[in-house]
Amino acid sequence: MVVITTLCLIWLNQTSLERFWQQQYHRPAPWSGLSQYYPWQIGGQLRDGIFVALGSYNDYLRTHHPDNQAKPNKAPVQTDQLPEGFAVGLHFINGYTRPAYQLTERFPQLLQRQHAMGALRYTSSTDISNVALEAHKPIVQKTEVILAPEDKVLFAGDSMMQGVAPLLKRQLQSDYKISSIDLSKQSTGLAYPRFFNWPQTIANRLASDSSIKLLIVFLGPNDPWDMPPEGGGRYLKFASKEWDALYRSRVAGIMENARLNDVTVIWVGPPNMRKQKLSEGMAYLDTLFREEAEKQGEIYLSVNDMFKYEKDIYSDYMGDGSSRVKLRAGDGIHFSLKGQQIIAQHVFSRIYRQEDVKDGMQEDDVKDKQMVTQNETHSAHP
């Protein structure tokens, strides 16, 4: 009985369990071979459909509760029957055909059978020509970002970004009155899109909010492992030709999508790590990120440069010995508050207000701002 119950639970929760297995052990789950069989697929689809149907029903009840009804001076809302689109929550076999009526929440991305197609998916026919023109613009290397008060900044990344983003959010708001959105999520990266799909998540957000003009990405430690190829199959060995091509395509896709949406990218490269194997993986990704940023003309900032690390040397402190203030956390991966502050200041040094530029900020002022950041890095003494 216990065995049967366990198998049923795996059958129903196969998607989330397989994602966890991939992320934790960097290899296919023992039951992954069953995914080619339709009866096995129904288990995951059934669970997804039930949860979406329940969510749709709860949303329907909430929006039609007497307390939420329109006031008498407004047109009454018909509540005697379920809306036509309500049953869409049960269409879990073939995916969604249309949105349910009056929903205020997005449908879970895992049930959408078609991946986001970048900006084009959300672009009307009247904007197609503009997107095409944007795609063919010559690439010019960027060194700074100029933002207007109405612009927004989007943060994407793993637990490293979770420590840096709040500092930048506060400084952007206090100094420039610029709002930002922090989507950073621990244990995420680009190697396991079934666990969390950053390219699609970023594409969706950029397409739905045209006020975002700067994307800041900071990730890496969850990625230097063998990863599944598109469509499933034998895992690709880390740093192999096939692995490199697929991973680069995801990095490039994020940057290309940002360019189509007129969004500048600041990509922050991960630093050396205490554990040698992980540090070697970070060195590989650091080079890959830098090369892709240069191809796209985006801004690349390496934490190794910020911390004055040379080659593959790791240190809890400033690499050149200029400070004894600890920059790294005890796990040899993350950062102390001072380390997070240094990273945040280096990123902030590339961001300017449009009104400052209009008021006559000169190139020397730009250099002065970046010099202040360098001085703050060196002055991190006890």
Buried (B, 14 or more C-beta within 10 A) or exposed (E): EEEEEEEEEBBBBBBBBBBBBBBEEBBBBEBBEBBEEEEBBBBBBBBBBBBBBEBBBEBBEEBBEEEEEEEEEEEEEEEEEBBEBBEBBEBBEEBBEEEBBBBEEEBEEBBBEEEBEBBBEBBEEEEEEEBEEBEEEEEEEBEBBBBEEEBBBBBBBBBBBBBBBBBBBEBBEEEBEBBBBBBBBEBBBBBBBBBBBBBBBBBBBBBEEEEBBBBBBBBBBBBBBBBBEEEEEEBBEBBEEEBBEBBBBBBBBBBBBBBBBEBBBBBBBBBBBBBEEBBBBBBBBBEBBBBBBEBBBBBBBBBBBBBBBEEEEBBBBBBEEBBEBBBBBEEBBBBBEBBBBBBBBBBBBBBBBBEBBEEEBEEEEBEEBBEEBEEBBEEBEE
